[in-house]
Amino acid sequence: RQALAAGGPRYDLDGQPAGEVTPEQQALAQAPRKKAAARSTSAPAPSPAAGYIKMTLKGRVTSKPGN
């Protein structure tokens, strides 16, 4: 809890002081957050690119060399 003390310094990615933590920012950090929604166990939707790839490969297989 010491990191959330009022008026504490804020540090940047280089570890240098970069301002002060405001009371509003402190309250936001302490507020409860929503949990992530559970992922569904159903099969993923097929990719729209799958049919395109098949058509492209089919076109290459049926074409004659030298065209």
mmCIF file of the N, C-alpha and C atoms, coordinates in Angstrom:
data_MODEL
# 
_entry.id   MODEL 
# 
loop_
_atom_site.group_PDB 
_atom_site.id 
_atom_site.type_symbol 
_atom_site.label_atom_id 
_atom_site.label_alt_id 
_atom_site.label_comp_id 
_atom_site.label_asym_id 
_atom_site.label_entity_id 
_atom_site.label_seq_id 
_atom_site.pdbx_PDB_ins_code 
_atom_site.Cartn_x 
_atom_site.Cartn_y 
_atom_site.Cartn_z 
_atom_site.occupancy 
_atom_site.B_iso_or_equiv 
_atom_site.pdbx_formal_charge 
_atom_site.auth_seq_id 
_atom_site.auth_comp_id 
_atom_site.auth_asym_id 
_atom_site.auth_atom_id 
_atom_site.pdbx_PDB_model_num 
ATOM 1   N N  . ARG A 1 1  ? 0.811   -1.204  0.000   1.00 0.00 ? 1  ARG A N  1 
ATOM 2   C CA . ARG A 1 1  ? 0.000   0.000   0.000   1.00 0.00 ? 1  ARG A CA 1 
ATOM 3   C C  . ARG A 1 1  ? 0.850   1.262   0.000   1.00 0.00 ? 1  ARG A C  1 
ATOM 4   N N  . GLN A 1 2  ? 2.104   1.139   0.261   1.00 0.00 ? 2  GLN A N  1 
ATOM 5   C CA . GLN A 1 2  ? 2.960   2.323   0.292   1.00 0.00 ? 2  GLN A CA 1 
ATOM 6   C C  . GLN A 1 2  ? 3.035   2.975   -1.086  1.00 0.00 ? 2  GLN A C  1 
ATOM 7   N N  . ALA A 1 3  ? 2.929   2.172   -2.148  1.00 0.00 ? 3  ALA A N  1 
ATOM 8   C CA . ALA A 1 3  ? 2.991   2.724   -3.498  1.00 0.00 ? 3  ALA A CA 1 
ATOM 9   C C  . ALA A 1 3  ? 1.790   3.613   -3.797  1.00 0.00 ? 3  ALA A C  1 
ATOM 10  N N  . LEU A 1 4  ? 0.693   3.456   -3.058  1.00 0.00 ? 4  LEU A N  1 
ATOM 11  C CA . LEU A 1 4  ? -0.508  4.248   -3.299  1.00 0.00 ? 4  LEU A CA 1 
ATOM 12  C C  . LEU A 1 4  ? -0.640  5.423   -2.341  1.00 0.00 ? 4  LEU A C  1 
ATOM 13  N N  . ALA A 1 5  ? 0.408   5.757   -1.633  1.00 0.00 ? 5  ALA A N  1 
ATOM 14  C CA . ALA A 1 5  ? 0.347   6.865   -0.682  1.00 0.00 ? 5  ALA A CA 1 
ATOM 15  C C  . ALA A 1 5  ? 0.055   8.168   -1.414  1.00 0.00 ? 5  ALA A C  1 
ATOM 16  N N  . ALA A 1 6  ? -0.775  9.010   -0.800  1.00 0.00 ? 6  ALA A N  1 
ATOM 17  C CA . ALA A 1 6  ? -1.148  10.286  -1.419  1.00 0.00 ? 6  ALA A CA 1 
ATOM 18  C C  . ALA A 1 6  ? 0.083   11.141  -1.659  1.00 0.00 ? 6  ALA A C  1 
ATOM 19  N N  . GLY A 1 7  ? 0.150   11.731  -2.831  1.00 0.00 ? 7  GLY A N  1 
ATOM 20  C CA . GLY A 1 7  ? 1.250   12.629  -3.151  1.00 0.00 ? 7  GLY A CA 1 
ATOM 21  C C  . GLY A 1 7  ? 2.547   11.917  -3.478  1.00 0.00 ? 7  GLY A C  1 
ATOM 22  N N  . GLY A 1 8  ? 2.502   10.644  -3.717  1.00 0.00 ? 8  GLY A N  1 
ATOM 23  C CA . GLY A 1 8  ? 3.714   9.898   -4.043  1.00 0.00 ? 8  GLY A CA 1 
ATOM 24  C C  . GLY A 1 8  ? 4.203   10.216  -5.445  1.00 0.00 ? 8  GLY A C  1 
ATOM 25  N N  . PRO A 1 9  ? 5.484   10.040  -5.687  1.00 0.00 ? 9  PRO A N  1 
ATOM 26  C CA . PRO A 1 9  ? 6.004   10.332  -7.028  1.00 0.00 ? 9  PRO A CA 1 
ATOM 27  C C  . PRO A 1 9  ? 5.593   9.263   -8.036  1.00 0.00 ? 9  PRO A C  1 
ATOM 28  N N  . ARG A 1 10 ? 5.481   9.662   -9.277  1.00 0.00 ? 10 ARG A N  1 
ATOM 29  C CA . ARG A 1 10 ? 5.226   8.753   -10.396 1.00 0.00 ? 10 ARG A CA 1 
ATOM 30  C C  . ARG A 1 10 ? 6.557   8.601   -11.117 1.00 0.00 ? 10 ARG A C  1 
ATOM 31  N N  . TYR A 1 11 ? 6.868   7.384   -11.551 1.00 0.00 ? 11 TYR A N  1 
ATOM 32  C CA . TYR A 1 11 ? 8.131   7.126   -12.233 1.00 0.00 ? 11 TYR A CA 1 
ATOM 33  C C  . TYR A 1 11 ? 7.869   6.701   -13.668 1.00 0.00 ? 11 TYR A C  1 
ATOM 34  N N  . ASP A 1 12 ? 8.731   7.155   -14.583 1.00 0.00 ? 12 ASP A N  1 
ATOM 35  C CA . ASP A 1 12 ? 8.605   6.766   -15.982 1.00 0.00 ? 12 ASP A CA 1 
ATOM 36  C C  . ASP A 1 12 ? 9.296   5.426   -16.211 1.00 0.00 ? 12 ASP A C  1 
ATOM 37  N N  . LEU A 1 13 ? 9.338   4.984   -17.456 1.00 0.00 ? 13 LEU A N  1 
ATOM 38  C CA . LEU A 1 13 ? 9.920   3.685   -17.781 1.00 0.00 ? 13 LEU A CA 1 
ATOM 39  C C  . LEU A 1 13 ? 11.425  3.631   -17.545 1.00 0.00 ? 13 LEU A C  1 
ATOM 40  N N  . ASP A 1 14 ? 12.065  4.776   -17.479 1.00 0.00 ? 14 ASP A N  1 
ATOM 41  C CA . ASP A 1 14 ? 13.502  4.820   -17.217 1.00 0.00 ? 14 ASP A CA 1 
ATOM 42  C C  . ASP A 1 14 ? 13.804  4.908   -15.727 1.00 0.00 ? 14 ASP A C  1 
ATOM 43  N N  . GLY A 1 15 ? 12.767  4.925   -14.882 1.00 0.00 ? 15 GLY A N  1 
ATOM 44  C CA . GLY A 1 15 ? 12.958  5.005   -13.443 1.00 0.00 ? 15 GLY A CA 1 
ATOM 45  C C  . GLY A 1 15 ? 13.158  6.415   -12.927 1.00 0.00 ? 15 GLY A C  1 
ATOM 46  N N  . GLN A 1 16 ? 12.896  7.406   -13.758 1.00 0.00 ? 16 GLN A N  1 
ATOM 47  C CA . GLN A 1 16 ? 13.050  8.802   -13.364 1.00 0.00 ? 16 GLN A CA 1 
ATOM 48  C C  . GLN A 1 16 ? 11.718  9.339   -12.848 1.00 0.00 ? 16 GLN A C  1 
ATOM 49  N N  . PRO A 1 17 ? 11.727  10.213  -11.827 1.00 0.00 ? 17 PRO A N  1 
ATOM 50  C CA . PRO A 1 17 ? 10.479  10.814  -11.350 1.00 0.00 ? 17 PRO A CA 1 
ATOM 51  C C  . PRO A 1 17 ? 9.776   11.561  -12.483 1.00 0.00 ? 17 PRO A C  1 
ATOM 52  N N  . ALA A 1 18 ? 8.464   11.369  -12.580 1.00 0.00 ? 18 ALA A N  1 
ATOM 53  C CA . ALA A 1 18 ? 7.695   11.989  -13.661 1.00 0.00 ? 18 ALA A CA 1 
ATOM 54  C C  . ALA A 1 18 ? 6.384   12.542  -13.122 1.00 0.00 ? 18 ALA A C  1 
ATOM 55  N N  . GLY A 1 19 ? 6.428   13.336  -12.086 1.00 0.00 ? 19 GLY A N  1 
ATOM 56  C CA . GLY A 1 19 ? 5.221   13.959  -11.556 1.00 0.00 ? 19 GLY A CA 1 
ATOM 57  C C  . GLY A 1 19 ? 4.721   13.264  -10.306 1.00 0.00 ? 19 GLY A C  1 
ATOM 58  N N  . GLU A 1 20 ? 3.553   13.702  -9.855  1.00 0.00 ? 20 GLU A N  1 
ATOM 59  C CA . GLU A 1 20 ? 2.943   13.194  -8.628  1.00 0.00 ? 20 GLU A CA 1 
ATOM 60  C C  . GLU A 1 20 ? 1.656   12.446  -8.958  1.00 0.00 ? 20 GLU A C  1 
ATOM 61  N N  . VAL A 1 21 ? 1.309   11.473  -8.126  1.00 0.00 ? 21 VAL A N  1 
ATOM 62  C CA . VAL A 1 21 ? 0.044   10.752  -8.255  1.00 0.00 ? 21 VAL A CA 1 
ATOM 63  C C  . VAL A 1 21 ? -1.041  11.605  -7.616  1.00 0.00 ? 21 VAL A C  1 
ATOM 64  N N  . THR A 1 22 ? -2.104  11.902  -8.377  1.00 0.00 ? 22 THR A N  1 
ATOM 65  C CA . THR A 1 22 ? -3.198  12.726  -7.860  1.00 0.00 ? 22 THR A CA 1 
ATOM 66  C C  . THR A 1 22 ? -4.175  11.853  -7.069  1.00 0.00 ? 22 THR A C  1 
ATOM 67  N N  . PRO A 1 23 ? -4.977  12.453  -6.192  1.00 0.00 ? 23 PRO A N  1 
ATOM 68  C CA . PRO A 1 23 ? -5.994  11.676  -5.460  1.00 0.00 ? 23 PRO A CA 1 
ATOM 69  C C  . PRO A 1 23 ? -6.984  10.979  -6.399  1.00 0.00 ? 23 PRO A C  1 
ATOM 70  N N  . GLU A 1 24 ? -7.332  11.606  -7.530  1.00 0.00 ? 24 GLU A N  1 
ATOM 71  C CA . GLU A 1 24 ? -8.248  10.995  -8.496  1.00 0.00 ? 24 GLU A CA 1 
ATOM 72  C C  . GLU A 1 24 ? -7.625  9.745   -9.106  1.00 0.00 ? 24 GLU A C  1 
ATOM 73  N N  . GLN A 1 25 ? -6.341  9.823   -9.447  1.00 0.00 ? 25 GLN A N  1 
ATOM 74  C CA . GLN A 1 25 ? -5.655  8.666   -10.017 1.00 0.00 ? 25 GLN A CA 1 
ATOM 75  C C  . GLN A 1 25 ? -5.529  7.548   -8.984  1.00 0.00 ? 25 GLN A C  1 
ATOM 76  N N  . GLN A 1 26 ? -5.321  7.922   -7.727  1.00 0.00 ? 26 GLN A N  1 
ATOM 77  C CA . GLN A 1 26 ? -5.219  6.944   -6.658  1.00 0.00 ? 26 GLN A CA 1 
ATOM 78  C C  . GLN A 1 26 ? -6.554  6.219   -6.476  1.00 0.00 ? 26 GLN A C  1 
ATOM 79  N N  . ALA A 1 27 ? -7.660  6.961   -6.499  1.00 0.00 ? 27 ALA A N  1 
ATOM 80  C CA . ALA A 1 27 ? -8.989  6.359   -6.357  1.00 0.00 ? 27 ALA A CA 1 
ATOM 81  C C  . ALA A 1 27 ? -9.283  5.427   -7.530  1.00 0.00 ? 27 ALA A C  1 
ATOM 82  N N  . LEU A 1 28 ? -8.902  5.823   -8.737  1.00 0.00 ? 28 LEU A N  1 
ATOM 83  C CA . LEU A 1 28 ? -9.121  4.988   -9.913  1.00 0.00 ? 28 LEU A CA 1 
ATOM 84  C C  . LEU A 1 28 ? -8.323  3.691   -9.809  1.00 0.00 ? 28 LEU A C  1 
ATOM 85  N N  . ALA A 1 29 ? -7.106  3.762   -9.293  1.00 0.00 ? 29 ALA A N  1 
ATOM 86  C CA . ALA A 1 29 ? -6.269  2.569   -9.155  1.00 0.00 ? 29 ALA A CA 1 
ATOM 87  C C  . ALA A 1 29 ? -6.839  1.608   -8.123  1.00 0.00 ? 29 ALA A C  1 
ATOM 88  N N  . GLN A 1 30 ? -7.524  2.123   -7.109  1.00 0.00 ? 30 GLN A N  1 
ATOM 89  C CA . GLN A 1 30 ? -8.070  1.275   -6.054  1.00 0.00 ? 30 GLN A CA 1 
ATOM 90  C C  . GLN A 1 30 ? -9.461  0.747   -6.384  1.00 0.00 ? 30 GLN A C  1 
ATOM 91  N N  . ALA A 1 31 ? -10.125 1.303   -7.391  1.00 0.00 ? 31 ALA A N  1 
ATOM 92  C CA . ALA A 1 31 ? -11.487 0.895   -7.741  1.00 0.00 ? 31 ALA A CA 1 
ATOM 93  C C  . ALA A 1 31 ? -11.488 -0.536  -8.272  1.00 0.00 ? 31 ALA A C  1 
ATOM 94  N N  . PRO A 1 32 ? -12.517 -1.323  -7.913  1.00 0.00 ? 32 PRO A N  1 
ATOM 95  C CA . PRO A 1 32 ? -12.595 -2.699  -8.429  1.00 0.00 ? 32 PRO A CA 1 
ATOM 96  C C  . PRO A 1 32 ? -12.840 -2.683  -9.934  1.00 0.00 ? 32 PRO A C  1 
ATOM 97  N N  . ARG A 1 33 ? -12.321 -3.672  -10.609 1.00 0.00 ? 33 ARG A N  1 
ATOM 98  C CA . ARG A 1 33 ? -12.465 -3.776  -12.065 1.00 0.00 ? 33 ARG A CA 1 
ATOM 99  C C  . ARG A 1 33 ? -13.330 -4.980  -12.413 1.00 0.00 ? 33 ARG A C  1 
ATOM 100 N N  . LYS A 1 34 ? -13.938 -4.923  -13.586 1.00 0.00 ? 34 LYS A N  1 
ATOM 101 C CA . LYS A 1 34 ? -14.735 -6.050  -14.066 1.00 0.00 ? 34 LYS A CA 1 
ATOM 102 C C  . LYS A 1 34 ? -13.790 -7.178  -14.464 1.00 0.00 ? 34 LYS A C  1 
ATOM 103 N N  . LYS A 1 35 ? -14.228 -8.399  -14.213 1.00 0.00 ? 35 LYS A N  1 
ATOM 104 C CA . LYS A 1 35 ? -13.439 -9.552  -14.632 1.00 0.00 ? 35 LYS A CA 1 
ATOM 105 C C  . LYS A 1 35 ? -13.664 -9.785  -16.116 1.00 0.00 ? 35 LYS A C  1 
ATOM 106 N N  . ALA A 1 36 ? -12.663 -10.347 -16.774 1.00 0.00 ? 36 ALA A N  1 
ATOM 107 C CA . ALA A 1 36 ? -12.767 -10.638 -18.198 1.00 0.00 ? 36 ALA A CA 1 
ATOM 108 C C  . ALA A 1 36 ? -13.845 -11.694 -18.422 1.00 0.00 ? 36 ALA A C  1 
ATOM 109 N N  . ALA A 1 37 ? -14.571 -11.573 -19.514 1.00 0.00 ? 37 ALA A N  1 
ATOM 110 C CA . ALA A 1 37 ? -15.613 -12.541 -19.845 1.00 0.00 ? 37 ALA A CA 1 
ATOM 111 C C  . ALA A 1 37 ? -14.970 -13.887 -20.157 1.00 0.00 ? 37 ALA A C  1 
ATOM 112 N N  . ALA A 1 38 ? -15.649 -14.943 -19.756 1.00 0.00 ? 38 ALA A N  1 
ATOM 113 C CA . ALA A 1 38 ? -15.139 -16.288 -20.032 1.00 0.00 ? 38 ALA A CA 1 
ATOM 114 C C  . ALA A 1 38 ? -15.204 -16.551 -21.530 1.00 0.00 ? 38 ALA A C  1 
ATOM 115 N N  . ARG A 1 39 ? -14.184 -17.199 -22.028 1.00 0.00 ? 39 ARG A N  1 
ATOM 116 C CA . ARG A 1 39 ? -14.171 -17.525 -23.458 1.00 0.00 ? 39 ARG A CA 1 
ATOM 117 C C  . ARG A 1 39 ? -15.137 -18.670 -23.732 1.00 0.00 ? 39 ARG A C  1 
ATOM 118 N N  . SER A 1 40 ? -15.776 -18.630 -24.867 1.00 0.00 ? 40 SER A N  1 
ATOM 119 C CA . SER A 1 40 ? -16.722 -19.686 -25.210 1.00 0.00 ? 40 SER A CA 1 
ATOM 120 C C  . SER A 1 40 ? -15.951 -20.929 -25.652 1.00 0.00 ? 40 SER A C  1 
ATOM 121 N N  . THR A 1 41 ? -16.551 -22.077 -25.442 1.00 0.00 ? 41 THR A N  1 
ATOM 122 C CA . THR A 1 41 ? -15.893 -23.329 -25.791 1.00 0.00 ? 41 THR A CA 1 
ATOM 123 C C  . THR A 1 41 ? -16.335 -23.834 -27.152 1.00 0.00 ? 41 THR A C  1 
ATOM 124 N N  . SER A 1 42 ? -17.149 -23.073 -27.874 1.00 0.00 ? 42 SER A N  1 
ATOM 125 C CA . SER A 1 42 ? -17.592 -23.505 -29.192 1.00 0.00 ? 42 SER A CA 1 
ATOM 126 C C  . SER A 1 42 ? -16.441 -23.392 -30.194 1.00 0.00 ? 42 SER A C  1 
ATOM 127 N N  . ALA A 1 43 ? -16.590 -24.078 -31.306 1.00 0.00 ? 43 ALA A N  1 
ATOM 128 C CA . ALA A 1 43 ? -15.550 -24.072 -32.338 1.00 0.00 ? 43 ALA A CA 1 
ATOM 129 C C  . ALA A 1 43 ? -15.424 -22.672 -32.929 1.00 0.00 ? 43 ALA A C  1 
ATOM 130 N N  . PRO A 1 44 ? -14.225 -22.254 -33.276 1.00 0.00 ? 44 PRO A N  1 
ATOM 131 C CA . PRO A 1 44 ? -14.059 -20.930 -33.872 1.00 0.00 ? 44 PRO A CA 1 
ATOM 132 C C  . PRO A 1 44 ? -14.678 -20.878 -35.267 1.00 0.00 ? 44 PRO A C  1 
ATOM 133 N N  . ALA A 1 45 ? -15.083 -19.705 -35.665 1.00 0.00 ? 45 ALA A N  1 
ATOM 134 C CA . ALA A 1 45 ? -15.669 -19.522 -36.987 1.00 0.00 ? 45 ALA A CA 1 
ATOM 135 C C  . ALA A 1 45 ? -14.607 -19.773 -38.054 1.00 0.00 ? 45 ALA A C  1 
ATOM 136 N N  . PRO A 1 46 ? -14.989 -20.367 -39.186 1.00 0.00 ? 46 PRO A N  1 
ATOM 137 C CA . PRO A 1 46 ? -13.999 -20.604 -40.241 1.00 0.00 ? 46 PRO A CA 1 
ATOM 138 C C  . PRO A 1 46 ? -13.492 -19.281 -40.812 1.00 0.00 ? 46 PRO A C  1 
ATOM 139 N N  . SER A 1 47 ? -12.272 -19.283 -41.221 1.00 0.00 ? 47 SER A N  1 
ATOM 140 C CA . SER A 1 47 ? -11.661 -18.077 -41.765 1.00 0.00 ? 47 SER A CA 1 
ATOM 141 C C  . SER A 1 47 ? -12.213 -17.800 -43.157 1.00 0.00 ? 47 SER A C  1 
ATOM 142 N N  . PRO A 1 48 ? -12.578 -16.553 -43.462 1.00 0.00 ? 48 PRO A N  1 
ATOM 143 C CA . PRO A 1 48 ? -13.057 -16.243 -44.811 1.00 0.00 ? 48 PRO A CA 1 
ATOM 144 C C  . PRO A 1 48 ? -11.951 -16.385 -45.849 1.00 0.00 ? 48 PRO A C  1 
ATOM 145 N N  . ALA A 1 49 ? -10.704 -16.376 -45.436 1.00 0.00 ? 49 ALA A N  1 
ATOM 146 C CA . ALA A 1 49 ? -9.597  -16.504 -46.382 1.00 0.00 ? 49 ALA A CA 1 
ATOM 147 C C  . ALA A 1 49 ? -9.398  -17.945 -46.829 1.00 0.00 ? 49 ALA A C  1 
ATOM 148 N N  . ALA A 1 50 ? -9.943  -18.932 -46.119 1.00 0.00 ? 50 ALA A N  1 
ATOM 149 C CA . ALA A 1 50 ? -9.718  -20.333 -46.459 1.00 0.00 ? 50 ALA A CA 1 
ATOM 150 C C  . ALA A 1 50 ? -10.218 -20.646 -47.868 1.00 0.00 ? 50 ALA A C  1 
ATOM 151 N N  . GLY A 1 51 ? -11.412 -20.217 -48.227 1.00 0.00 ? 51 GLY A N  1 
ATOM 152 C CA . GLY A 1 51 ? -11.936 -20.473 -49.565 1.00 0.00 ? 51 GLY A CA 1 
ATOM 153 C C  . GLY A 1 51 ? -11.129 -19.765 -50.638 1.00 0.00 ? 51 GLY A C  1 
ATOM 154 N N  . TYR A 1 52 ? -10.651 -18.581 -50.348 1.00 0.00 ? 52 TYR A N  1 
ATOM 155 C CA . TYR A 1 52 ? -9.855  -17.828 -51.311 1.00 0.00 ? 52 TYR A CA 1 
ATOM 156 C C  . TYR A 1 52 ? -8.550  -18.548 -51.602 1.00 0.00 ? 52 TYR A C  1 
ATOM 157 N N  . ILE A 1 53 ? -7.928  -19.085 -50.577 1.00 0.00 ? 53 ILE A N  1 
ATOM 158 C CA . ILE A 1 53 ? -6.663  -19.790 -50.758 1.00 0.00 ? 53 ILE A CA 1 
ATOM 159 C C  . ILE A 1 53 ? -6.881  -21.032 -51.608 1.00 0.00 ? 53 ILE A C  1 
ATOM 160 N N  . LYS A 1 54 ? -7.971  -21.763 -51.371 1.00 0.00 ? 54 LYS A N  1 
ATOM 161 C CA . LYS A 1 54 ? -8.256  -22.959 -52.159 1.00 0.00 ? 54 LYS A CA 1 
ATOM 162 C C  . LYS A 1 54 ? -8.465  -22.593 -53.623 1.00 0.00 ? 54 LYS A C  1 
ATOM 163 N N  . MET A 1 55 ? -9.180  -21.500 -53.895 1.00 0.00 ? 55 MET A N  1 
ATOM 164 C CA . MET A 1 55 ? -9.411  -21.094 -55.272 1.00 0.00 ? 55 MET A CA 1 
ATOM 165 C C  . MET A 1 55 ? -8.108  -20.695 -55.937 1.00 0.00 ? 55 MET A C  1 
ATOM 166 N N  . THR A 1 56 ? -7.246  -20.025 -55.227 1.00 0.00 ? 56 THR A N  1 
ATOM 167 C CA . THR A 1 56 ? -5.975  -19.600 -55.792 1.00 0.00 ? 56 THR A CA 1 
ATOM 168 C C  . THR A 1 56 ? -5.120  -20.810 -56.135 1.00 0.00 ? 56 THR A C  1 
ATOM 169 N N  . LEU A 1 57 ? -5.059  -21.787 -55.245 1.00 0.00 ? 57 LEU A N  1 
ATOM 170 C CA . LEU A 1 57 ? -4.273  -22.985 -55.501 1.00 0.00 ? 57 LEU A CA 1 
ATOM 171 C C  . LEU A 1 57 ? -4.864  -23.786 -56.648 1.00 0.00 ? 57 LEU A C  1 
ATOM 172 N N  . LYS A 1 58 ? -6.180  -23.859 -56.722 1.00 0.00 ? 58 LYS A N  1 
ATOM 173 C CA . LYS A 1 58 ? -6.827  -24.585 -57.803 1.00 0.00 ? 58 LYS A CA 1 
ATOM 174 C C  . LYS A 1 58 ? -6.484  -23.934 -59.137 1.00 0.00 ? 58 LYS A C  1 
ATOM 175 N N  . GLY A 1 59 ? -6.476  -22.617 -59.190 1.00 0.00 ? 59 GLY A N  1 
ATOM 176 C CA . GLY A 1 59 ? -6.127  -21.919 -60.425 1.00 0.00 ? 59 GLY A CA 1 
ATOM 177 C C  . GLY A 1 59 ? -4.706  -22.210 -60.863 1.00 0.00 ? 59 GLY A C  1 
ATOM 178 N N  . ARG A 1 60 ? -3.811  -22.345 -59.945 1.00 0.00 ? 60 ARG A N  1 
ATOM 179 C CA . ARG A 1 60 ? -2.424  -22.645 -60.286 1.00 0.00 ? 60 ARG A CA 1 
ATOM 180 C C  . ARG A 1 60 ? -2.266  -24.088 -60.747 1.00 0.00 ? 60 ARG A C  1 
ATOM 181 N N  . VAL A 1 61 ? -3.024  -24.999 -60.170 1.00 0.00 ? 61 VAL A N  1 
ATOM 182 C CA . VAL A 1 61 ? -2.915  -26.412 -60.527 1.00 0.00 ? 61 VAL A CA 1 
ATOM 183 C C  . VAL A 1 61 ? -3.450  -26.643 -61.928 1.00 0.00 ? 61 VAL A C  1 
ATOM 184 N N  . THR A 1 62 ? -4.545  -25.976 -62.324 1.00 0.00 ? 62 THR A N  1 
ATOM 185 C CA . THR A 1 62 ? -5.174  -26.230 -63.617 1.00 0.00 ? 62 THR A CA 1 
ATOM 186 C C  . THR A 1 62 ? -4.552  -25.424 -64.753 1.00 0.00 ? 62 THR A C  1 
ATOM 187 N N  . SER A 1 63 ? -3.730  -24.442 -64.461 1.00 0.00 ? 63 SER A N  1 
ATOM 188 C CA . SER A 1 63 ? -3.147  -23.653 -65.543 1.00 0.00 ? 63 SER A CA 1 
ATOM 189 C C  . SER A 1 63 ? -1.994  -24.411 -66.188 1.00 0.00 ? 63 SER A C  1 
ATOM 190 N N  . LYS A 1 64 ? -1.778  -24.160 -67.465 1.00 0.00 ? 64 LYS A N  1 
ATOM 191 C CA . LYS A 1 64 ? -0.703  -24.820 -68.204 1.00 0.00 ? 64 LYS A CA 1 
ATOM 192 C C  . LYS A 1 64 ? 0.594   -24.035 -68.037 1.00 0.00 ? 64 LYS A C  1 
ATOM 193 N N  . PRO A 1 65 ? 1.730   -24.709 -67.975 1.00 0.00 ? 65 PRO A N  1 
ATOM 194 C CA . PRO A 1 65 ? 3.006   -23.991 -67.872 1.00 0.00 ? 65 PRO A CA 1 
ATOM 195 C C  . PRO A 1 65 ? 3.251   -23.138 -69.113 1.00 0.00 ? 65 PRO A C  1 
ATOM 196 N N  . GLY A 1 66 ? 3.852   -21.990 -68.930 1.00 0.00 ? 66 GLY A N  1 
ATOM 197 C CA . GLY A 1 66 ? 4.193   -21.111 -70.042 1.00 0.00 ? 66 GLY A CA 1 
ATOM 198 C C  . GLY A 1 66 ? 3.136   -20.088 -70.375 1.00 0.00 ? 66 GLY A C  1 
ATOM 199 N N  . ASN A 1 67 ? 2.023   -20.065 -69.672 1.00 0.00 ? 67 ASN A N  1 
ATOM 200 C CA . ASN A 1 67 ? 0.965   -19.074 -69.941 1.00 0.00 ? 67 ASN A CA 1 
ATOM 201 C C  . ASN A 1 67 ? 1.203   -17.845 -69.176 1.00 0.00 ? 67 ASN A C  1 
# 
